[in-house]
């Protein structure tokens, strides 16, 4: 998805893990995914570079859909859809 398409998504849950280092953002995402329904979109905010790789890998392993990442000033916005 393009950045513009990602910006327009209806996000059900935002996980702000900007204050944690690896593996914190992934652990926060794992906790939060249980609080949303299949088809819902979750956004993970992280300043940790490794999260850009960890979240898509985890999505593939768990069967969730990784939608894309937007890099903003000092952090990343990573989008995924629960399946």
C-alpha positions in Angstrom: 0.0 0.0 0.0 1.1 3.6 -0.6 1.7 6.0 2.3 -1.5 7.8 1.2 -3.5 4.6 1.4 -2.0 3.7 4.8 -2.9 7.2 6.1 -6.5 6.7 5.2 -7.0 3.4 6.9 -9.5 3.1 9.7 -7.3 1.9 12.6 -9.0 0.0 15.3 -6.1 0.0 17.8 -2.9 2.0 18.0 0.0 0.6 20.1 2.5 3.3 21.1 5.7 1.4 21.7 8.0 4.4 20.9 9.5 4.3 24.4 10.6 0.6 24.2 13.5 -1.1 22.5 13.5 -4.4 20.7 11.7 -6.8 21.5 9.4 -4.4 23.4 7.3 -3.2 20.3 6.8 -6.8 19.2 5.7 -7.9 22.6 3.3 -4.9 22.9 1.8 -5.9 19.5 1.4 -9.5 20.5 -0.5 -8.4 23.6 -2.7 -5.9 21.7 -3.6 -8.2 18.8 -5.8 -10.2 21.3 -7.9 -7.2 22.0 -9.1 -6.7 18.4 -11.4 -8.7 16.1 -10.4 -10.4 12.9 -10.4 -7.9 10.0 -9.5 -5.0 12.4 -6.5 -2.9 11.6 -3.8 -2.2 14.2 -1.0 0.4 14.0 2.2 0.0 15.9 4.3 3.1 16.6 8.0 2.4 17.2 11.3 4.2 17.1 13.2 0.9 17.1 14.7 0.1 13.6 14.3 -3.6 14.1 10.5 -3.4 14.5 10.2 -2.7 10.7 11.5 -6.2 10.2 10.0 -8.0 13.3 6.4 -7.0 12.7 6.1 -8.2 9.1 7.9 -11.5 10.0 5.5 -12.0 12.9 2.5 -11.2 10.7 3.6 -13.8 8.2 4.2 -16.4 10.9 0.8 -15.8 12.6 -1.3 -15.4 9.4 -2.0 -11.7 9.9 -1.7 -9.3 7.0 1.2 -6.8 7.0 -0.1 -3.7 5.2 3.0 -1.4 5.2 5.1 1.1 7.1 5.3 4.9 7.1 8.4 6.6 8.4 7.7 9.8 10.2 9.9 12.2 12.2 11.9 9.9 14.5 9.6 6.8 14.4 7.7 4.3 12.3 4.0 3.7 11.9 3.5 0.0 11.1 0.1 -1.2 9.9 -1.3 -4.7 10.0 -4.7 -6.5 9.7 -5.7 -9.3 12.1 -6.9 -12.6 10.6 
